[in-house]
């Protein structure tokens, strides 16, 4: 793992590289949510033993939004934080700096919005996207005013937490909520976080349409997988017309399980979250693809309905996006 500071047209970016570029294979580029950084958002996922097969074959590029990395210095007074468009505009410099031919992006929340914007502006650099809890809509005046008022009456972590958790989770003050409150307070520079939070809340609509719905539609040209938790703050945005995911609405209590990048593996291990199902056959692959006949990388999401704690039973549905190499 190597840490880099990359100079871009809109300021410095902290970037962490795991592994080395492998020929013409796309890099996996991640972008975290507001209130987090790449460590809080992605470390546990990429450190999972099931991910080691991927990190052997693909370089992973973690991007931290300006000033959000662990140990970041406080931005100077009067610093103008980059807009969401400018944050997306920083990424081509990162791709070029490390010599990547293209990327598969994994973004959460604000990071998902930035990667979607990046793919709209620079479609030739993006092979595919996995966007978790993206809100493609800008805030209206009422929402903007409510956020401002909340910022005046609450500590910053408690202002950000409703963006990350459902109202039910916040009301129950679960261990996970308490853990994130503590980590946001202790790990991320609060002044810098306030700048990022303000800019995210000032975002505009993505202003995109699904292909075929509008003449000369501004749309994402790469395969895209959208993931949203049931009752998540971003749920309404994900099922909006620009993404048209209404068929995922009202599917009952869901637990987002494991997001796995699968490298052409014939069968998972006995202890894999996927059980004994062959990984080459995925029912939800975009475009209805069947078992790949060429070497490929598949980005898969498993959504599980669980009955617990009295009965430990889970039923999972997996969806994948595959990039052929």
C-alpha positions in Angstrom: 0.0 0.0 0.0 1.4 3.4 -1.1 0.1 6.8 -0.2 0.4 9.7 -2.8 -0.5 13.3 -2.9 -1.6 14.1 -6.5 -1.7 17.7 -7.7 -4.8 18.4 -9.8 -6.3 21.5 -11.4 -8.5 22.0 -8.4 -6.0 21.2 -5.6 -4.3 18.3 -4.0 -5.8 14.9 -3.6 -4.7 12.1 -1.2 -4.7 8.8 -3.0 -3.8 5.3 -1.7 -2.8 2.6 -4.1 -3.0 -1.1 -3.3 -1.2 -3.3 -5.8 0.2 -2.4 -9.2 -1.5 -1.9 -12.6 -1.9 -5.2 -14.4 -1.6 -4.7 -18.2 -4.7 -3.2 -19.7 -7.0 -4.3 -16.9 -9.1 -1.4 -15.4 -8.2 -0.1 -12.0 -10.8 -0.3 -9.2 -11.2 3.3 -8.1 -13.2 4.0 -4.9 -14.7 7.2 -3.6 -16.1 7.5 0.0 -19.2 9.2 1.4 -19.2 12.5 3.2 -18.3 12.1 6.9 -16.0 9.2 6.0 -12.7 8.6 4.3 -11.4 5.6 2.3 -10.3 3.8 5.6 -13.7 4.2 7.3 -15.6 3.4 4.1 -13.7 0.6 2.4 -10.9 -0.9 4.6 -13.0 -3.7 6.1 -14.3 -4.7 2.7 -11.0 -4.8 0.9 -9.3 -6.4 3.9 -11.8 -9.3 3.8 -10.0 -12.6 3.0 -12.4 -13.2 0.1 -11.1 -10.0 -1.6 -7.5 -11.1 -1.7 -8.0 -12.9 -5.0 -9.1 -9.6 -6.5 -6.3 -7.5 -5.0 -3.8 -10.0 -6.6 -5.1 -9.3 -10.0 -6.3 -5.7 -10.0 -4.8 -2.4 -8.7 -7.1 -0.6 -6.2 -7.0 3.2 -6.1 -8.7 4.8 -3.0 -9.4 8.5 -3.4 -9.9 10.7 -0.4 -11.9 14.0 -0.9 -9.7 17.0 -0.1 -8.9 17.3 3.6 -10.9 14.2 4.6 -8.0 11.7 5.0 -6.8 10.6 8.4 -4.4 13.1 9.8 -5.3 15.8 7.3 -4.2 19.4 8.1 -7.0 21.9 8.6 -7.8 23.9 5.5 -6.9 27.6 5.8 -9.6 30.1 6.7 -11.3 31.4 3.5 -10.4 28.2 1.6 -12.8 27.6 -1.3 -13.7 23.9 -1.3 -14.0 22.4 -4.8 -17.6 22.0 -6.2 -18.9 18.6 -6.9 -18.2 19.1 -10.6 -14.6 20.1 -9.7 -14.2 17.1 -7.5 -15.2 14.9 -10.5 -12.8 17.0 -12.6 -9.9 16.0 -10.4 -10.2 12.3 -11.2 -8.8 12.4 -14.8 -5.5 13.7 -13.4 -5.4 10.7 -11.0 -6.1 8.3 -13.8 -3.4 9.9 -15.9 -0.9 10.2 -13.0 -0.9 6.4 -12.4 -1.2 5.4 -16.0 -4.5 3.7 -15.8 -6.3 3.0 -19.1 -9.7 3.0 -17.5 -11.4 2.4 -14.1 -14.3 0.5 -12.5 -15.7 2.9 -9.9 -17.2 2.0 -6.6 -18.8 5.0 -4.8 -20.9 5.5 -1.7 -23.2 8.5 -1.2 -21.4 11.7 -2.1 -18.6 9.5 -3.7 -21.2 7.8 -5.8 -22.5 11.2 -7.0 -18.9 12.3 -7.9 -18.2 9.1 -9.8 -21.5 9.4 -11.7 -20.6 13.0 -12.6 -17.1 11.8 -13.7 -18.6 9.1 -15.9 -20.9 11.7 -17.5 -18.1 14.0 -18.3 -15.4 11.5 -19.2 -17.2 8.3 -20.4 -14.2 6.9 -22.2 -12.4 6.5 -18.9 -15.1 4.5 -17.1 -15.7 0.7 -17.7 -18.4 0.4 -15.1 -19.9 1.8 -11.9 -21.2 0.5 -8.6 -23.1 3.3 -7.0 -24.4 2.8 -3.4 -27.0 5.1 -1.9 -26.6 7.8 -4.5 -28.9 10.8 -4.5 -28.9 12.3 -8.0 -31.1 15.3 -6.9 -29.9 18.6 -5.6 -31.5 19.9 -2.4 -34.5 22.2 -2.6 -34.7 25.4 -0.6 -36.7 23.7 2.3 -34.2 20.9 2.6 -31.3 23.3 2.4 -32.8 25.5 5.2 -33.4 22.4 7.3 -29.8 21.4 6.9 -28.6 24.8 7.9 -30.8 24.9 11.0 -29.6 21.4 12.0 -26.0 22.6 11.7 -26.7 25.5 14.1 -28.3 23.3 16.8 -26.4 20.0 16.5 -22.8 18.9 16.6 -21.4 18.2 13.2 -21.3 14.3 13.5 -25.0 14.4 14.5 -25.8 16.6 11.5 -24.0 14.1 9.1 -25.4 10.9 10.6 -28.9 11.3 9.2 -27.2 11.2 5.8 -25.7 7.8 6.6 -28.4 6.0 8.6 -32.2 5.6 8.6 -34.3 7.4 11.2 -35.1 4.1 12.9 -31.4 3.3 13.4 -30.8 6.8 14.7 -33.7 6.6 17.1 -32.5 3.3 18.4 -28.9 4.7 18.7 -27.5 1.3 17.6 -23.9 0.3 18.3 -23.1 1.0 14.7 -24.5 4.5 14.9 -22.5 5.1 18.1 -19.3 3.8 16.5 -19.6 6.0 13.5 -20.4 9.0 15.6 -17.2 8.5 17.5 -15.1 7.8 14.4 -16.5 10.8 12.5 -15.7 13.0 15.5 -12.2 11.6 16.1 -10.9 10.6 12.7 -12.0 13.3 10.3 -11.0 17.0 10.7 -14.2 18.7 11.6 -13.5 22.0 9.9 -12.6 20.2 6.6 -15.7 18.0 7.0 -17.9 21.0 7.3 -16.6 22.4 4.0 -17.2 19.0 2.2 -20.7 18.7 3.8 -21.6 22.2 2.8 -20.5 21.6 -0.8 -22.3 18.3 -1.0 -25.5 20.0 0.2 -25.1 22.6 -2.5 -24.9 20.1 -5.3 -27.1 20.4 -8.4 -29.2 17.7 -10.0 -27.2 15.2 -12.1 -29.5 16.2 -14.9 -29.4 12.9 -16.7 -32.0 10.7 -18.4 -32.1 7.0 -19.1 -31.1 6.1 -22.7 -34.1 6.1 -25.0 -36.4 8.2 -22.9 -35.2 11.6 -24.3 -33.7 12.6 -27.6 -30.0 13.0 -27.3 -30.3 12.1 -23.6 -27.4 12.9 -21.3 -26.9 9.4 -19.8 -24.3 7.1 -18.4 -22.8 5.0 -21.2 -21.2 2.3 -19.0 -22.8 -0.6 -17.1 -24.1 0.7 -13.8 -25.3 -1.1 -10.7 -27.3 0.9 -8.2 -27.6 -0.3 -4.6 -29.8 1.3 -1.9 -30.8 0.1 1.5 -34.4 -0.2 2.4 -35.5 3.1 4.2 -32.1 4.5 3.5 -32.0 8.4 3.3 -31.1 8.0 -0.4 -33.9 5.6 -1.3 -36.2 8.1 -2.8 -33.4 9.5 -5.0 -32.4 6.1 -6.3 -35.9 5.2 -7.4 -36.3 8.6 -9.1 -37.1 8.7 -12.9 -33.5 9.4 -13.9 -32.5 6.0 -12.6 -35.9 4.3 -13.0 -35.5 1.7 -10.3 -39.1 1.6 -9.2 -39.1 -2.2 -9.5 -36.8 -2.3 -6.4 -39.2 -0.3 -4.3 -41.1 -1.9 -1.4 -39.3 -5.2 -1.4 -39.4 -5.5 2.3 -36.7 -5.3 5.0 -33.4 -5.9 3.2 -29.9 -6.3 4.6 -27.2 -5.3 2.1 -24.8 -8.2 2.5 -21.4 -8.6 0.8 -20.3 -6.7 -2.3 -17.7 -8.9 -4.0 -15.5 -8.4 -7.0 -15.2 -11.8 -8.6 -12.3 -12.7 -10.8 -13.4 -15.5 -13.1 -13.8 -17.9 -10.3 -15.5 -21.3 -11.1 -16.8 -22.1 -7.6 -16.7 -20.2 -4.3 -15.2 -21.8 -1.2 -17.4 -23.7 1.2 -17.4 -20.7 3.6 -18.1 -18.1 1.0 -21.2 -15.9 1.4 -22.3 -17.2 -2.0 -22.6 -20.8 -0.7 -22.0 -23.4 -3.3 -23.5 -21.5 -6.3 -21.2 -21.3 -9.3 -20.1 -17.7 -9.7 -20.0 -17.8 -13.5 -23.8 -17.8 -13.7 -25.4 -14.6 -12.3 -29.1 -14.0 -13.0 -28.9 -10.2 -12.7 -26.1 -9.4 -15.1 -26.8 -6.3 -17.1 -28.0 -7.1 -20.6 -28.9 -10.7 -19.6 -25.4 -12.1 -20.1 -24.9 -15.8 -19.3 -21.8 -17.5 -18.2 -18.8 -15.6 -19.6 -16.7 -17.4 -22.2 -13.9 -14.9 -21.9 -11.9 -13.8 -18.9 -13.8 -11.2 -17.0 -14.2 -9.3 -13.8 -17.6 -9.2 -12.3 -18.8 -6.7 -9.7 -21.6 -8.4 -7.7 -24.0 -7.3 -5.0 -25.9 -9.7 -2.8 -29.1 -8.5 -1.2 -30.2 -10.7 1.6 -33.5 -11.1 3.5 -32.7 -12.5 6.9 -34.8 -14.0 9.7 -33.0 -13.7 13.0 -32.1 -14.0 15.7 -34.4 -16.9 16.5 -33.8 -18.5 13.2 -30.6 -17.9 11.3 -31.9 -18.1 7.8 -31.0 -15.8 4.9 -32.3 -15.7 1.3 -30.0 -13.8 -1.0 -30.3 -12.4 -4.5 -27.2 -11.4 -6.4 -26.7 -8.9 -9.2 -23.5 -8.5 -11.2 -21.9 -6.2 -13.7 -19.2 -7.9 -15.8 -16.3 -6.3 -17.6 -14.7 -8.5 -20.2 -10.9 -8.3 -20.4 
